[in-house]
Amino acid sequence: QVQLVESGGALVQAGGSLRLSCALSGRTFTMYAMGWFRQTPGREREFVAAISRSGASTSYEDFVKGRFTIARDNAKNTVYLQMNSLKPEDTAVYYCAAAFTYTGSYFSRDTEYNYWGQGTQVTVSS
């Protein structure tokens, strides 16, 4: 059984930091590119960041560049999203996702992902 379990969501003040974690079980972690997406009520899910299988390549949506960092620890089957300089507009449910691939690519479209976590709430107060 495949599971992606996120953690780390919380209420934080603007300018603060959080680190989200997402652990994959039931599959070989190193065969999956990983990504983070977010969603707010009434809006479509949007891409935040992605990382290749090895961690050598990453991609970020413009609105988080310079503030968020995606990383992975293949020994722990875990992907992280370090979020700094948080803004109220970063408030959302954050989802991690896993995309099976034989390549060193990362993916920014949600349709390219095979498995999703349950989401973790991040709330940034002004």
BATI-65034 format. One record per atom (N, C-alpha, C): atom name; residue in one letter; x, y, z. Coordinates in pm, 1 decimal. Layout:
BEGIN
R / site / code / x / y / z
R / CA / A / X / Y / Z .
...
END
This chain:
BEGIN
R / site / code / x / y / z
R / N / Q / 84.6 / -118.8 / 0.0 .
R / CA / Q / 0.0 / 0.0 / 0.0 .
R / C / Q / 88.7 / 124.6 / 0.0 .
R / N / V / 59.5 / 214.0 / -92.3 .
R / CA / V / 138.4 / 335.4 / -104.6 .
R / C / V / 82.4 / 441.1 / -10.1 .
R / N / Q / 171.9 / 505.0 / 62.4 .
R / CA / Q / 131.1 / 615.0 / 148.5 .
R / C / Q / 228.1 / 730.2 / 136.8 .
R / N / L / 172.3 / 849.5 / 128.0 .
R / CA / L / 248.3 / 973.0 / 138.7 .
R / C / L / 191.2 / 1047.2 / 257.9 .
R / N / V / 274.2 / 1070.4 / 356.1 .
R / CA / V / 226.7 / 1132.4 / 479.3 .
R / C / V / 301.4 / 1263.4 / 501.1 .
R / N / E / 225.1 / 1373.2 / 495.0 .
R / CA / E / 283.7 / 1505.5 / 516.8 .
R / C / E / 273.6 / 1544.0 / 663.1 .
R / N / S / 363.4 / 1630.8 / 702.7 .
R / CA / S / 359.5 / 1686.8 / 837.5 .
R / C / S / 429.3 / 1821.8 / 835.2 .
R / N / G / 407.5 / 1897.8 / 941.7 .
R / CA / G / 477.2 / 2024.6 / 955.1 .
R / C / G / 391.5 / 2147.9 / 936.0 .
R / N / G / 269.6 / 2130.8 / 889.0 .
R / CA / G / 183.2 / 2246.1 / 872.4 .
R / C / G / 146.4 / 2306.9 / 1006.8 .
R / N / A / 127.7 / 2438.9 / 1008.8 .
R / CA / A / 98.6 / 2507.9 / 1133.9 .
R / C / A / 51.0 / 2648.8 / 1104.6 .
R / N / L / 15.8 / 2718.7 / 1212.2 .
R / CA / L / -15.2 / 2861.5 / 1207.6 .
R / C / L / 113.6 / 2936.3 / 1239.3 .
R / N / V / 149.6 / 3031.9 / 1154.1 .
R / CA / V / 272.9 / 3107.0 / 1172.1 .
R / C / V / 248.8 / 3252.1 / 1133.8 .
R / N / Q / 324.7 / 3341.9 / 1193.2 .
R / CA / Q / 311.0 / 3482.7 / 1157.9 .
R / C / Q / 384.5 / 3514.2 / 1029.1 .
R / N / A / 339.4 / 3616.6 / 962.4 .
R / CA / A / 406.0 / 3660.7 / 840.6 .
R / C / A / 554.0 / 3688.5 / 869.7 .
R / N / G / 638.9 / 3645.8 / 776.6 .
R / CA / G / 782.1 / 3658.3 / 794.4 .
R / C / G / 846.6 / 3538.1 / 858.9 .
R / N / G / 765.4 / 3448.2 / 910.8 .
R / CA / G / 816.3 / 3330.0 / 977.4 .
R / C / G / 852.7 / 3218.1 / 880.5 .
R / N / S / 890.5 / 3105.2 / 939.2 .
R / CA / S / 935.5 / 2990.1 / 860.6 .
R / C / S / 865.7 / 2862.3 / 906.6 .
R / N / L / 854.4 / 2769.2 / 814.2 .
R / CA / L / 805.8 / 2635.0 / 843.9 .
R / C / L / 880.8 / 2537.8 / 755.6 .
R / N / R / 892.1 / 2414.1 / 801.9 .
R / CA / R / 944.5 / 2308.0 / 717.7 .
R / C / R / 842.2 / 2195.8 / 711.9 .
R / N / L / 795.6 / 2168.5 / 589.9 .
R / CA / L / 704.9 / 2057.2 / 567.5 .
R / C / L / 786.0 / 1932.7 / 533.4 .
R / N / S / 735.2 / 1819.3 / 578.4 .
R / CA / S / 797.3 / 1690.9 / 547.3 .
R / C / S / 693.9 / 1600.1 / 483.9 .
R / N / C / 740.6 / 1508.8 / 402.0 .
R / CA / C / 651.1 / 1412.4 / 336.9 .
R / C / C / 726.4 / 1281.8 / 321.9 .
R / N / A / 676.0 / 1177.9 / 384.4 .
R / CA / A / 740.2 / 1046.8 / 380.1 .
R / C / A / 662.0 / 952.2 / 290.7 .
R / N / L / 732.9 / 884.1 / 202.9 .
R / CA / L / 672.4 / 785.7 / 112.8 .
R / C / L / 700.1 / 645.4 / 165.0 .
R / N / S / 596.3 / 563.6 / 168.6 .
R / CA / S / 613.1 / 423.1 / 203.1 .
R / C / S / 538.0 / 337.0 / 102.5 .
R / N / G / 581.3 / 212.8 / 87.6 .
R / CA / G / 514.7 / 121.3 / -2.0 .
R / C / G / 568.2 / 120.3 / -144.1 .
R / N / R / 662.5 / 206.4 / -172.8 .
R / CA / R / 724.4 / 211.7 / -305.3 .
R / C / R / 873.3 / 246.4 / -287.5 .
R / N / T / 949.9 / 226.0 / -395.1 .
R / CA / T / 1090.8 / 261.3 / -392.3 .
R / C / T / 1105.5 / 410.8 / -415.1 .
R / N / F / 1140.2 / 481.0 / -311.5 .
R / CA / F / 1140.2 / 627.1 / -314.2 .
R / C / F / 1227.5 / 682.7 / -425.4 .
R / N / T / 1339.7 / 618.7 / -451.2 .
R / CA / T / 1434.3 / 672.2 / -549.4 .
R / C / T / 1386.9 / 658.5 / -693.9 .
R / N / M / 1273.5 / 594.4 / -714.7 .
R / CA / M / 1216.7 / 585.6 / -849.8 .
R / C / M / 1114.2 / 695.6 / -874.8 .
R / N / Y / 1101.0 / 786.6 / -780.7 .
R / CA / Y / 997.7 / 889.1 / -790.7 .
R / C / Y / 1057.1 / 1029.2 / -782.6 .
R / N / A / 1021.5 / 1111.3 / -882.1 .
R / CA / A / 1036.7 / 1254.9 / -866.4 .
R / C / A / 926.7 / 1301.2 / -771.1 .
R / N / M / 956.9 / 1404.4 / -695.6 .
R / CA / M / 861.7 / 1449.5 / -594.0 .
R / C / M / 824.2 / 1595.7 / -617.1 .
R / N / G / 705.8 / 1629.8 / -574.0 .
R / CA / G / 661.3 / 1767.4 / -590.2 .
R / C / G / 574.9 / 1813.0 / -474.3 .
R / N / W / 564.1 / 1943.3 / -462.0 .
R / CA / W / 473.4 / 2006.3 / -365.3 .
R / C / W / 375.9 / 2095.1 / -442.6 .
R / N / F / 250.5 / 2086.4 / -406.6 .
R / CA / F / 144.9 / 2169.0 / -461.8 .
R / C / F / 68.3 / 2231.2 / -345.6 .
R / N / R / -13.6 / 2330.2 / -376.6 .
R / CA / R / -97.5 / 2388.0 / -272.4 .
R / C / R / -232.4 / 2426.0 / -330.1 .
R / N / Q / -329.8 / 2436.3 / -240.3 .
R / CA / Q / -466.0 / 2468.9 / -283.2 .
R / C / Q / -535.8 / 2548.3 / -175.1 .
R / N / T / -609.1 / 2650.4 / -218.5 .
R / CA / T / -694.6 / 2727.7 / -129.7 .
R / C / T / -838.7 / 2710.2 / -175.4 .
R / N / P / -934.8 / 2729.8 / -85.5 .
R / CA / P / -1076.0 / 2709.4 / -122.6 .
R / C / P / -1115.5 / 2792.8 / -243.5 .
R / N / G / -1181.1 / 2729.1 / -336.8 .
R / CA / G / -1231.1 / 2798.6 / -454.1 .
R / C / G / -1128.8 / 2817.1 / -564.8 .
R / N / R / -1008.6 / 2767.7 / -542.3 .
R / CA / R / -904.4 / 2782.5 / -643.1 .
R / C / R / -849.8 / 2646.1 / -682.0 .
R / N / E / -794.5 / 2639.8 / -800.8 .
R / CA / E / -734.0 / 2515.5 / -846.0 .
R / C / E / -602.8 / 2491.1 / -771.0 .
R / N / R / -567.6 / 2364.4 / -763.7 .
R / CA / R / -439.6 / 2327.5 / -704.5 .
R / C / R / -327.3 / 2386.0 / -790.8 .
R / N / E / -224.7 / 2440.1 / -726.8 .
R / CA / E / -116.4 / 2502.2 / -802.5 .
R / C / E / 18.8 / 2443.9 / -763.5 .
R / N / F / 106.8 / 2442.0 / -861.3 .
R / CA / F / 241.2 / 2390.3 / -843.2 .
R / C / F / 322.5 / 2484.1 / -755.2 .
R / N / V / 403.4 / 2425.7 / -667.2 .
R / CA / V / 492.1 / 2504.1 / -581.7 .
R / C / V / 638.1 / 2473.6 / -614.9 .
R / N / A / 675.9 / 2345.5 / -607.1 .
R / CA / A / 815.5 / 2308.3 / -627.9 .
R / C / A / 823.6 / 2160.6 / -662.3 .
R / N / A / 933.4 / 2122.2 / -728.4 .
R / CA / A / 954.6 / 1982.9 / -764.2 .
R / C / A / 1102.9 / 1951.0 / -758.3 .
R / N / I / 1131.1 / 1822.2 / -744.0 .
R / CA / I / 1269.9 / 1776.5 / -733.7 .
R / C / I / 1284.1 / 1643.6 / -805.1 .
R / N / S / 1397.6 / 1624.5 / -869.2 .
R / CA / S / 1422.5 / 1501.0 / -942.0 .
R / C / S / 1454.5 / 1386.9 / -846.5 .
R / N / R / 1467.1 / 1268.5 / -902.4 .
R / CA / R / 1490.2 / 1149.1 / -821.0 .
R / C / R / 1615.6 / 1159.2 / -735.5 .
R / N / S / 1720.0 / 1212.8 / -792.1 .
R / CA / S / 1846.6 / 1221.1 / -718.2 .
R / C / S / 1854.1 / 1344.3 / -630.3 .
R / N / G / 1770.1 / 1442.6 / -659.6 .
R / CA / G / 1777.5 / 1570.6 / -590.6 .
R / C / G / 1865.0 / 1671.2 / -661.1 .
R / N / A / 1923.1 / 1632.0 / -774.0 .
R / CA / A / 2016.4 / 1720.9 / -843.3 .
R / C / A / 1946.2 / 1836.2 / -913.0 .
R / N / S / 1820.2 / 1816.1 / -949.0 .
R / CA / S / 1745.9 / 1918.9 / -1022.6 .
R / C / S / 1620.5 / 1957.6 / -946.7 .
R / N / T / 1595.4 / 2087.5 / -945.1 .
R / CA / T / 1475.9 / 2137.8 / -878.3 .
R / C / T / 1408.4 / 2244.1 / -963.7 .
R / N / S / 1282.4 / 2269.3 / -932.5 .
R / CA / S / 1206.4 / 2370.9 / -1003.9 .
R / C / S / 1111.7 / 2437.3 / -905.9 .
R / N / Y / 1089.3 / 2566.7 / -925.2 .
R / CA / Y / 1002.6 / 2642.4 / -836.2 .
R / C / Y / 908.6 / 2731.2 / -916.2 .
R / N / E / 788.3 / 2747.3 / -863.3 .
R / CA / E / 699.6 / 2846.9 / -920.3 .
R / C / E / 753.1 / 2984.2 / -882.3 .
R / N / D / 725.8 / 3081.3 / -966.3 .
R / CA / D / 786.2 / 3213.6 / -946.3 .
R / C / D / 753.5 / 3273.7 / -810.2 .
R / N / F / 632.6 / 3249.5 / -761.3 .
R / CA / F / 591.8 / 3318.5 / -639.5 .
R / C / F / 662.2 / 3265.6 / -513.3 .
R / N / V / 740.6 / 3157.1 / -524.6 .
R / CA / V / 814.6 / 3107.6 / -408.4 .
R / C / V / 965.9 / 3110.7 / -427.7 .
R / N / K / 1008.7 / 3149.1 / -545.6 .
R / CA / K / 1153.1 / 3151.2 / -571.5 .
R / C / K / 1224.6 / 3244.2 / -473.1 .
R / N / G / 1332.5 / 3193.8 / -417.9 .
R / CA / G / 1408.9 / 3271.6 / -321.4 .
R / C / G / 1357.7 / 3260.8 / -178.7 .
R / N / R / 1238.3 / 3203.5 / -161.7 .
R / CA / R / 1181.6 / 3189.6 / -26.6 .
R / C / R / 1167.5 / 3042.8 / 15.0 .
R / N / F / 1132.5 / 2956.4 / -77.6 .
R / CA / F / 1110.6 / 2814.4 / -48.3 .
R / C / F / 1223.8 / 2731.7 / -107.7 .
R / N / T / 1255.1 / 2621.4 / -40.5 .
R / CA / T / 1355.3 / 2528.0 / -88.9 .
R / C / T / 1303.2 / 2386.1 / -75.0 .
R / N / I / 1308.0 / 2312.3 / -185.4 .
R / CA / I / 1270.6 / 2171.5 / -182.4 .
R / C / I / 1397.7 / 2088.3 / -173.7 .
R / N / A / 1391.1 / 1983.1 / -93.6 .
R / CA / A / 1506.0 / 1893.1 / -77.9 .
R / C / A / 1452.8 / 1753.4 / -47.9 .
R / N / R / 1538.3 / 1655.0 / -66.2 .
R / CA / R / 1497.0 / 1518.6 / -35.0 .
R / C / R / 1611.5 / 1444.2 / 31.7 .
R / N / D / 1573.6 / 1347.8 / 114.5 .
R / CA / D / 1669.5 / 1259.0 / 179.0 .
R / C / D / 1630.0 / 1117.9 / 137.1 .
R / N / N / 1701.1 / 1063.1 / 41.6 .
R / CA / N / 1664.2 / 932.4 / -12.4 .
R / C / N / 1686.1 / 819.7 / 88.3 .
R / N / A / 1770.7 / 842.0 / 185.1 .
R / CA / A / 1791.2 / 741.1 / 289.0 .
R / C / A / 1672.3 / 734.6 / 384.7 .
R / N / K / 1597.0 / 843.8 / 392.9 .
R / CA / K / 1480.8 / 850.3 / 482.5 .
R / C / K / 1348.7 / 846.8 / 407.6 .
R / N / N / 1354.5 / 832.8 / 274.4 .
R / CA / N / 1232.3 / 829.3 / 192.5 .
R / C / N / 1145.0 / 952.7 / 216.6 .
R / N / T / 1208.3 / 1066.5 / 228.8 .
R / CA / T / 1137.4 / 1187.0 / 268.7 .
R / C / T / 1176.2 / 1305.6 / 180.9 .
R / N / V / 1076.4 / 1385.1 / 149.2 .
R / CA / V / 1097.8 / 1511.4 / 79.2 .
R / C / V / 1055.6 / 1624.1 / 171.9 .
R / N / Y / 1125.0 / 1735.5 / 160.7 .
R / CA / Y / 1101.2 / 1849.5 / 247.7 .
R / C / Y / 1069.0 / 1973.7 / 166.3 .
R / N / L / 997.1 / 2065.0 / 230.3 .
R / CA / L / 977.3 / 2197.7 / 173.3 .
R / C / L / 1006.1 / 2297.7 / 284.5 .
R / N / Q / 1119.3 / 2363.1 / 273.8 .
R / CA / Q / 1155.3 / 2467.7 / 368.3 .
R / C / Q / 1095.2 / 2598.2 / 318.9 .
R / N / M / 1013.4 / 2660.2 / 402.3 .
R / CA / M / 942.8 / 2781.3 / 362.8 .
R / C / M / 985.7 / 2894.9 / 454.4 .
R / N / N / 1048.6 / 2994.4 / 396.3 .
R / CA / N / 1094.0 / 3112.1 / 470.2 .
R / C / N / 1020.9 / 3235.5 / 421.7 .
R / N / S / 1028.8 / 3341.5 / 500.0 .
R / CA / S / 965.2 / 3469.0 / 463.8 .
R / C / S / 820.9 / 3448.0 / 422.0 .
R / N / L / 748.2 / 3375.5 / 501.5 .
R / CA / L / 610.7 / 3341.7 / 465.9 .
R / C / L / 522.2 / 3464.8 / 462.2 .
R / N / K / 427.0 / 3461.1 / 369.6 .
R / CA / K / 332.1 / 3570.2 / 348.4 .
R / C / K / 190.7 / 3517.6 / 371.2 .
R / N / P / 97.8 / 3604.5 / 405.1 .
R / CA / P / -41.7 / 3558.6 / 421.6 .
R / C / P / -94.7 / 3487.5 / 297.6 .
R / N / E / -50.9 / 3528.3 / 179.7 .
R / CA / E / -98.0 / 3463.0 / 56.7 .
R / C / E / -41.8 / 3322.7 / 37.3 .
R / N / D / 50.4 / 3280.3 / 123.7 .
R / CA / D / 98.0 / 3142.1 / 120.9 .
R / C / D / 3.7 / 3048.1 / 196.3 .
R / N / T / -95.8 / 3103.2 / 261.9 .
R / CA / T / -192.9 / 3021.2 / 333.2 .
R / C / T / -263.2 / 2926.7 / 237.1 .
R / N / A / -258.9 / 2797.6 / 268.2 .
R / CA / A / -316.4 / 2696.1 / 179.7 .
R / C / A / -299.3 / 2559.2 / 244.1 .
R / N / V / -365.2 / 2461.0 / 184.8 .
R / CA / V / -333.2 / 2321.7 / 215.1 .
R / C / V / -221.8 / 2280.4 / 118.7 .
R / N / Y / -116.3 / 2226.7 / 173.2 .
R / CA / Y / -0.5 / 2186.9 / 93.4 .
R / C / Y / -0.7 / 2035.2 / 78.3 .
R / N / Y / 17.0 / 1991.6 / -45.3 .
R / CA / Y / 16.6 / 1850.1 / -77.6 .
R / C / Y / 151.4 / 1809.8 / -136.4 .
R / N / C / 201.6 / 1694.3 / -95.8 .
R / CA / C / 316.0 / 1638.7 / -166.1 .
R / C / C / 266.0 / 1530.6 / -261.6 .
R / N / A / 345.4 / 1504.4 / -364.5 .
R / CA / A / 306.9 / 1409.7 / -467.1 .
R / C / A / 430.3 / 1338.2 / -520.3 .
R / N / A / 408.1 / 1217.2 / -570.9 .
R / CA / A / 516.5 / 1134.5 / -623.2 .
R / C / A / 487.3 / 1095.8 / -767.0 .
R / N / A / 588.1 / 1112.8 / -852.8 .
R / CA / A / 575.2 / 1081.1 / -994.9 .
R / C / A / 678.2 / 975.6 / -1033.6 .
R / N / F / 631.4 / 859.3 / -1074.5 .
R / CA / F / 723.2 / 752.3 / -1114.5 .
R / C / F / 793.3 / 791.8 / -1243.8 .
R / N / T / 924.7 / 773.2 / -1247.5 .
R / CA / T / 999.9 / 805.8 / -1368.0 .
R / C / T / 1131.1 / 730.1 / -1370.7 .
R / N / Y / 1175.8 / 698.8 / -1493.1 .
R / CA / Y / 1308.1 / 638.2 / -1512.1 .
R / C / Y / 1414.3 / 745.2 / -1539.3 .
R / N / T / 1371.1 / 869.0 / -1550.9 .
R / CA / T / 1461.7 / 976.0 / -1591.7 .
R / C / T / 1499.9 / 1065.2 / -1473.9 .
R / N / G / 1582.4 / 1163.2 / -1503.1 .
R / CA / G / 1622.4 / 1261.2 / -1403.9 .
R / C / G / 1538.9 / 1387.6 / -1406.7 .
R / N / S / 1418.2 / 1376.1 / -1458.1 .
R / CA / S / 1331.5 / 1492.1 / -1472.9 .
R / C / S / 1257.8 / 1524.9 / -1344.7 .
R / N / Y / 1203.6 / 1647.3 / -1340.8 .
R / CA / Y / 1105.2 / 1686.1 / -1239.9 .
R / C / Y / 980.0 / 1728.6 / -1316.0 .
R / N / F / 868.9 / 1742.3 / -1245.1 .
R / CA / F / 741.1 / 1764.8 / -1310.5 .
R / C / F / 662.9 / 1874.2 / -1239.9 .
R / N / S / 598.3 / 1959.0 / -1319.8 .
R / CA / S / 523.1 / 2069.2 / -1261.7 .
R / C / S / 372.1 / 2057.5 / -1283.1 .
R / N / R / 329.3 / 1960.6 / -1360.4 .
R / CA / R / 184.6 / 1942.2 / -1383.3 .
R / C / R / 131.6 / 1832.5 / -1292.6 .
R / N / D / 18.3 / 1859.7 / -1229.5 .
R / CA / D / -32.9 / 1761.8 / -1133.2 .
R / C / D / -73.5 / 1631.6 / -1200.8 .
R / N / T / -103.8 / 1636.1 / -1329.2 .
R / CA / T / -143.0 / 1514.4 / -1400.7 .
R / C / T / -27.3 / 1417.2 / -1418.0 .
R / N / E / 93.1 / 1463.5 / -1394.2 .
R / CA / E / 209.8 / 1377.8 / -1409.8 .
R / C / E / 242.6 / 1298.3 / -1284.2 .
R / N / Y / 168.2 / 1323.1 / -1178.4 .
R / CA / Y / 195.3 / 1258.8 / -1050.5 .
R / C / Y / 102.0 / 1140.5 / -1027.6 .
R / N / N / 158.9 / 1034.9 / -968.6 .
R / CA / N / 85.0 / 910.7 / -948.8 .
R / C / N / 17.8 / 902.4 / -811.1 .
R / N / Y / 85.6 / 956.8 / -712.0 .
R / CA / Y / 36.9 / 942.9 / -574.5 .
R / C / Y / 39.8 / 1078.0 / -504.5 .
R / N / W / -57.9 / 1095.5 / -412.3 .
R / CA / W / -74.1 / 1221.9 / -340.2 .
R / C / W / -89.8 / 1196.0 / -192.1 .
R / N / G / -38.4 / 1290.6 / -113.2 .
R / CA / G / -61.8 / 1287.1 / 29.1 .
R / C / G / -196.9 / 1347.1 / 63.9 .
R / N / Q / -226.7 / 1347.6 / 191.6 .
R / CA / Q / -357.7 / 1394.7 / 238.0 .
R / C / Q / -362.0 / 1545.5 / 257.5 .
R / N / G / -247.4 / 1608.2 / 257.6 .
R / CA / G / -240.9 / 1753.4 / 272.6 .
R / C / G / -212.9 / 1796.1 / 415.3 .
R / N / T / -147.5 / 1910.5 / 428.7 .
R / CA / T / -120.6 / 1968.3 / 559.9 .
R / C / T / -148.5 / 2118.6 / 550.9 .
R / N / Q / -218.2 / 2171.5 / 649.9 .
R / CA / Q / -261.9 / 2311.0 / 645.9 .
R / C / Q / -150.5 / 2403.8 / 692.0 .
R / N / V / -124.8 / 2504.9 / 610.6 .
R / CA / V / -33.7 / 2613.3 / 646.8 .
R / C / V / -114.3 / 2742.1 / 650.7 .
R / N / T / -111.5 / 2809.3 / 763.1 .
R / CA / T / -182.8 / 2935.2 / 778.2 .
R / C / T / -83.7 / 3042.3 / 822.4 .
R / N / V / -78.9 / 3150.8 / 745.1 .
R / CA / V / 12.8 / 3260.3 / 774.3 .
R / C / V / -69.6 / 3382.3 / 812.1 .
R / N / S / -52.2 / 3429.4 / 933.3 .
R / CA / S / -128.4 / 3544.3 / 980.8 .
R / C / S / -50.5 / 3673.2 / 956.1 .
R / N / S / -126.5 / 3778.8 / 932.9 .
R / CA / S / -62.4 / 3908.3 / 903.7 .
R / C / S / -37.2 / 3988.5 / 1029.9 .
END
